[in-house]
């Protein structure tokens, strides 16, 4: 046997039903907010992620699946989808349409991480991006849409962690304050943290080094929100006001900096119990320079990506149950070889009426077919036999209650439909 690659996995039925229902809910909710789907390639130029996600991030530094193709180009399996969306926006001159673009995507991403619960090397994201508007109402609406979606899945009690990481112009002063503050604590920093303090000081704030934990909780630690310009500060205040008005649950987290370099101003994450503190359910934020950094016109943007694997892991039981039940509903079982043609026709008739019908042909015995039907999660079995056919009826077995009744063939759809 050749096993699947470490950190990747097969999604099998009936679990795929749950995934499909989650994705259908996302498409439905996002469409309500005027979002359209975009599909970008899984494979992109390595340069795209170096320029957008950032050279000094963990993702680019040590997690990318990068290789040289047969044409000697350095290509990378996308570790995230925002860069690809921004690239497509520039490549297809979407700015020329002179309107905001609201885009969503659902698809696989790749990061060479240590596999563990909720962390895979191939994982899937459901994400959305708004390109164009820079106002706080856009930030608020993205969060409202997100909570609308999570609410439809049955989540309650989730709350967003929120911060502002300011703009490129505002950050140097904060970074200076941060470096000064850490200068007396260099001994506590491990090699990784020291590198971060040098190359990308904000990253020290989400260090997982346990020796730093206490210091990071220290009230004297500089906070980015205290170093914002008037404009960024107003943006932040307006966002909080709109979130309060929309009753979106959030808490401020001055340590939230996110692991990608393109963010400006608003950043947010949602964690769910059951995932472990380091595994966020989703993350997002504003990126007002990304498009221009990739050679496009100055275009602000904001978006989020939900880790679909993690989402499915912590999905409320009621949603999961109902998705699992959503499979085919009626098994059509010919009693004997000569009944197959009649059963074939009956299954086709049920499908024309919009009922999902599974035909059982080539069966070993009725008992066996009934067992298989039950195991497959079907609700009803319809037995088609010569005797019954001659009398214009079929035998309907309820696989949950095990009761059975004869139903006139012409009444079958009307009898089954309300019970499915
Ligand atoms: P991110 O925080 O790197 O942001 O990833 C978003 C989500 O993807 C995470 O919160 C997590 O649920 C999931 N995720 C990340 N890595 C893994 C993994 N190895 N296994 C399973 N799930 C994982 C981004 O990717 C940004 N592009 C989000 C964004 C969109 N910002 C603005 N627009």
Boltz pocket constraint, residues with backbone or C-beta under 6 A from the ligand:
constraints:
  - pocket:
      binder: B
      contacts: [[A, 79], [A, 80], [A, 81], [A, 82], [A, 83], [A, 111], [A, 113], [A, 118], [A, 119], [A, 120], [A, 121], [A, 122], [A, 123], [A, 124], [A, 125], [A, 127], [A, 128], [A, 129], [A, 259], [A, 260], [A, 270], [A, 279], [A, 280], [A, 281], [A, 282], [A, 283], [A, 284], [A, 285], [A, 286], [A, 302], [A, 303], [A, 304], [A, 305], [A, 306], [A, 307], [A, 308], [A, 309], [A, 310]]
      max_distance: 6.0
